[in-house]
């Protein structure tokens, strides 16, 4: 069976110079027998060729080789169905069972954390994000960002409920409204790096770089830091500085603190900009 690590990439739409779509598609197989796939906010798959001409926020899924039983997967799927209907009690029950069946699988723990977050139970949300991080120390979906933010909320450094509010931005489809709401977020919470990362994707040129730098100044979590650096590399490459871009990406790849998702994304981007140099 195949397990997966998932996360979010804020794409800046400057990979459109890819010269060979077929060659890009052939790079789906990554190191350590993993592959990376992309989906939009509606869950539709996006090819790397399509990604090269896209902008916005996309999910990425990195598949590796880890055994998970059919029973654990079934329990997890049942839990997600309950969650989608707002039946959080049964969702939690099924997720707990899935965790017992597959204690080394991060997905049920991650979804437990998110389910508690939806119910404003920040104490349990933090607990299960911590457990997710323990099982998946190299990152799993947005667990690093969630954990870092909720820890700051619990210390009073950030307003309680900020992370939950931040996640709601993903569902805003109107570009103008999304930009306005994201701008309000960075204005109200300037030390919240993930919002700067999202905001940078809505800007261009120097304004984009300035927003990225603002995010990097805010002691971001490891996942957000990696995405800020990757997006900075994409931006500086677009304005003609391949050397700086490649150095930034290489730094992410060889940083021992980088998440698995950051490393594989940096490899993917570095390969693309090198092909088009």
Number of C-alpha atoms within 10 A of each C-alpha: 10 11 18 19 21 22 18 21 22 20 23 23 18 20 23 16 15 19 12 12 13 10 13 18 12 9 14 15 12 15 10 9 9 18 16 21 15 21 17 15 14 9 10 11 15 17 15 22 18 13 19 21 15 17 16 16 17 23 20 22 21 21 19 18 12 12 12 17 14 11 13 21 20 13 21 23 17 16 27 22 15 18 19 10 9 14 14 20 13 16 25 23 15 23 26 20 18 26 20 13 17 18 16 17 23 25 25 29 26 24 23 26 27 23 25 20 21 16 13 14 14 22 14 17 25 24 18 25 28 23 18 26 19 13 17 21 15 20 24 26 23 16 27 23 22 24 23 18 26 27 20 15 18 15 11 10 13 17 14 18 17 15 21 18 11 15 11 9 17 13 10 12 10 8 11 11 12 18 19 11 16 21 19 14 19 21 13 10 15 15 19 26 27 25 23 28 29 29 25 29 21 21 15 13 12 11 13 21 20 16 25 26 18 20 27 21 13 15 13 21 18 18 27 27 25 27 26 28 23 28 29 25 25 26 24 20 19 18 10 11 13 19 11 15 25 22 13 21 27 16 17 24 21 10 13 11 15 21 24 20 25 28 24 20 22 25 18 18 21 22 15 21 20 12 14 12 10
